[in-house]
Amino acid sequence: MPLGSAWAFGGGLAAFKLLLAVACQSERGWSGAAGLIRVYSGLYAAQAGLWALGIVLPGPARFVVWGVALLLDLASPWLVARQTTTVPPHPTHLPERFGLFTIILLGEGMASVVHALDHGDPLHLSAVIAACLGAGLSFLLWMAYFQHVRGHGERRIEDAVTGRRMRLWAYGHVPLYLGVASLAAGTVALATPGALSSLTIGLYIGGLSLAGAGLVLLGRVRPPASDARPAPGVGSLTV
C-alpha cells in the first residue's frame, strides 16, 4: 500500500478510534458504568495507537499491526463480558444495527445481479444464469436471517448465560457476512462466458459454507418467537 494511501486509511481509523475513546471518557460520570467505560476507553485508545503506528511501519509489519487492531475489535465482546451483565446493552440497539448491515450486504448481493446482467454486450446465457442464481440466493438468505433464525430479534442480557448467548449471536454474523460477500463476488465472476472455473466454484461453495455456518450459529441462539420483531418488509415499516 503506498504511503499516501496508508496515511489516509490508517490515519482515518486512528482518528475515529481516538474520538470513540474521548466519547467514552466524556461519560465517565455515568453511575455504575465506570468499569465498562474504562475498558472501552483503553481499547479504543490502544487501537488508535496501533492504526497510527501501522502508517509508519514498512511492508508486512504494517499489516501485522493493523491485524492486531482488528483482532481487538473481534475480542472486545469478551473484554467487556463482566461489565455487560451490570450495564447491559439496549435489547434492540445492536440487533437493529446488525440487521441493517445485513440488509445492506444483501443489497450488495442484488447489485451484483444487476452488474452480472450488464457484464457485456450482447447478453450471454452465463450472465442470466449467474443473475438468477445470485438473486435466488440473496432472497433465500434474507428469508433465513429474518424469518427462520430471527437474527434481528431483541437480545436481553440478564445473567452470564444470556451474555454468552449474545456474544455467540454477534460472532455468528462474521461468517454470514463473509459468505454473503463471497456469493456476490461469485455472481459477478460467473457472468463472463466461460468463467466457470475452480475459482468461481470456490467462491460459491465457500460463500454458501460460510453463510450456512453463520446461520447455524444464529439459529442456536434464536430468540423466542414472542421476542422477535417483524422482519423488514413483513408487517413492519423498518428499513
C-alpha positions in Angstrom: 0.0 0.0 0.0 1.5 3.4 -1.0 2.4 5.7 1.9 -0.2 8.2 0.9 -3.0 5.6 1.0 -1.7 4.3 4.3 -1.9 7.7 5.8 -5.5 8.2 4.6 -6.6 4.7 5.6 -4.7 4.2 8.9 -5.0 7.9 9.9 -8.7 7.9 9.4 -9.2 4.8 11.5 -6.8 6.1 14.2 -8.8 9.4 14.4 -12.1 7.5 14.6 -10.9 5.3 17.4 -9.5 8.2 19.3 -12.8 10.0 19.0 -14.5 6.9 20.4 -12.1 6.9 23.3 -12.8 10.6 24.0 -16.6 10.0 23.7 -16.3 7.2 26.3 -14.4 9.3 28.7 -17.0 12.0 28.4 -19.5 9.6 30.0 -17.2 8.6 32.9 -19.6 10.2 35.4 -22.3 7.5 34.5 -23.1 5.8 37.7 -22.2 2.1 37.8 -20.6 2.1 34.3 -17.0 3.1 35.4 -15.6 -0.4 34.6 -17.2 -0.6 31.2 -16.1 2.9 30.2 -12.6 2.2 31.4 -12.3 -0.9 29.3 -13.7 0.6 26.2 -11.6 3.8 26.5 -8.5 1.8 26.9 -9.4 -0.5 24.0 -10.2 2.4 21.6 -7.0 4.3 22.6 -4.9 1.2 22.0 -6.5 0.7 18.6 -5.9 4.3 17.7 -2.2 3.9 18.6 -2.0 0.7 16.5 -3.6 2.2 13.4 -1.3 5.2 13.7 1.8 3.1 14.2 1.0 1.0 11.2 1.2 4.1 9.0 5.0 4.4 9.5 5.9 0.7 9.5 7.2 -0.9 6.3 5.6 -3.6 4.3 4.3 -6.7 6.1 4.8 -5.2 9.6 2.2 -2.6 8.9 -0.5 -5.2 8.1 0.5 -7.3 11.2 0.0 -4.3 13.4 -3.3 -3.4 11.7 -4.4 -7.0 12.0 -3.9 -6.8 15.8 -6.1 -3.7 15.9 -8.8 -5.6 14.0 -8.4 -8.6 16.4 -9.1 -6.3 19.3 -12.4 -5.4 17.7 -13.3 -9.1 17.5 -12.2 -9.7 21.1 -14.0 -6.7 22.5 -17.2 -8.5 23.5 -15.2 -10.8 25.7 -13.1 -8.0 27.1 -16.3 -6.3 28.4 -18.1 -9.6 29.3 -18.0 -8.9 33.1 -19.3 -5.4 32.7 -22.2 -6.1 30.3 -24.1 -8.0 32.9 -24.0 -5.0 35.2 -24.6 -2.5 32.4 -26.4 -4.4 29.7 -26.7 -3.0 26.2 -30.1 -1.9 25.0 -32.0 -5.0 23.8 -32.9 -3.6 20.4 -30.0 -1.3 19.5 -27.4 -3.9 18.5 -30.0 -6.2 16.7 -31.1 -3.2 14.7 -27.5 -2.3 13.7 -26.7 -5.9 12.8 -30.0 -6.2 10.9 -29.4 -3.0 9.0 -25.9 -4.1 7.9 -27.3 -7.5 6.9 -29.8 -5.7 4.6 -27.0 -3.5 3.2 -24.9 -6.6 2.4 -27.8 -8.4 0.8 -28.5 -5.3 -1.2 -24.9 -5.5 -2.5 -25.7 -9.1 -3.5 -28.6 -7.8 -5.6 -26.4 -5.1 -7.0 -24.1 -7.9 -8.2 -27.1 -9.4 -10.0 -27.5 -6.1 -11.9 -23.8 -6.0 -12.6 -23.9 -9.6 -13.9 -26.7 -8.7 -16.4 -24.7 -5.6 -17.5 -21.4 -7.6 -17.8 -21.1 -7.3 -21.5 -22.9 -6.8 -24.8 -24.7 -8.9 -26.1 -26.3 -10.5 -23.1 -24.9 -14.1 -22.6 -26.7 -17.1 -21.1 -24.0 -17.3 -18.4 -24.9 -13.8 -17.2 -28.5 -14.7 -17.0 -27.8 -17.9 -15.1 -25.4 -16.0 -12.7 -28.0 -13.3 -12.1 -30.8 -15.7 -11.4 -28.6 -17.8 -9.1 -27.4 -14.6 -7.3 -31.0 -13.2 -6.9 -32.3 -16.6 -5.6 -29.6 -17.0 -3.0 -30.0 -13.4 -1.8 -33.7 -13.9 -1.3 -33.1 -17.2 0.5 -30.6 -15.7 2.8 -32.9 -12.8 3.6 -35.7 -15.3 4.5 -33.3 -17.4 6.6 -31.9 -14.5 8.5 -35.1 -12.5 9.2 -37.7 -15.3 9.2 -36.0 -18.5 10.3 -33.2 -17.6 12.7 -34.7 -14.2 13.5 -31.3 -12.6 13.7 -32.8 -9.2 14.3 -34.8 -10.2 17.4 -34.3 -8.5 20.8 -31.3 -9.5 22.8 -31.7 -9.1 26.6 -28.7 -9.7 28.9 -30.0 -10.7 32.4 -27.1 -13.0 33.5 -23.9 -14.7 32.4 -25.8 -17.2 30.3 -27.7 -14.7 28.2 -24.4 -12.7 27.9 -22.7 -15.7 26.3 -25.7 -16.2 24.0 -25.5 -12.6 22.8 -21.8 -12.9 22.1 -22.3 -16.1 20.1 -25.1 -14.2 18.2 -22.7 -11.3 17.4 -19.9 -13.6 16.3 -22.3 -15.6 14.1 -22.6 -12.6 11.9 -18.9 -12.8 10.9 -19.1 -15.9 8.7 -22.5 -14.9 7.5 -21.2 -11.6 6.2 -18.1 -13.1 4.7 -20.4 -15.7 2.9 -22.7 -13.0 1.5 -19.8 -11.0 0.2 -18.2 -14.2 -1.4 -21.5 -15.1 -3.1 -21.8 -11.6 -4.5 -18.3 -11.8 -5.9 -19.1 -15.2 -7.4 -22.2 -13.9 -9.1 -20.1 -11.2 -10.9 -17.3 -13.6 -11.7 -19.7 -16.2 -13.2 -21.3 -13.7 -15.5 -18.4 -13.8 -18.0 -18.8 -16.5 -20.7 -16.5 -19.5 -20.0 -15.9 -18.2 -16.4 -16.9 -21.5 -14.8 -13.7 -22.5 -13.1 -12.3 -23.7 -9.7 -12.2 -20.0 -8.6 -15.9 -19.2 -9.3 -17.0 -22.6 -7.9 -14.8 -22.0 -4.8 -16.4 -18.6 -4.3 -19.8 -20.1 -4.4 -19.1 -23.1 -2.3 -17.1 -21.1 0.2 -19.7 -18.4 0.3 -22.5 -20.9 0.9 -20.5 -22.7 3.6 -19.7 -19.5 5.5 -23.2 -18.2 5.2 -24.6 -21.5 6.3 -22.2 -21.7 9.3 -23.3 -18.2 10.4 -27.0 -19.1 10.1 -26.4 -22.3 12.2 -24.7 -20.2 14.9 -27.6 -17.7 14.9 -30.1 -20.5 14.9 -28.6 -21.9 18.1 -29.3 -18.6 20.0 -32.6 -17.7 18.2 -34.8 -15.5 20.4 -38.3 -16.8 21.4 -40.9 -16.1 18.8 -42.7 -13.6 21.2 -39.5 -11.5 21.4 -38.8 -11.4 17.7 -39.7 -8.2 15.8 -41.3 -8.4 12.3 -38.8 -8.8 9.5 -38.3 -5.7 7.4 -41.0 -5.6 4.7 -43.2 -8.1 6.5 -45.7 -6.3 8.7 -43.2 -3.7 9.5 -42.1 -0.3 8.2 -38.5 -0.8 9.4 -35.9 0.0 6.7 
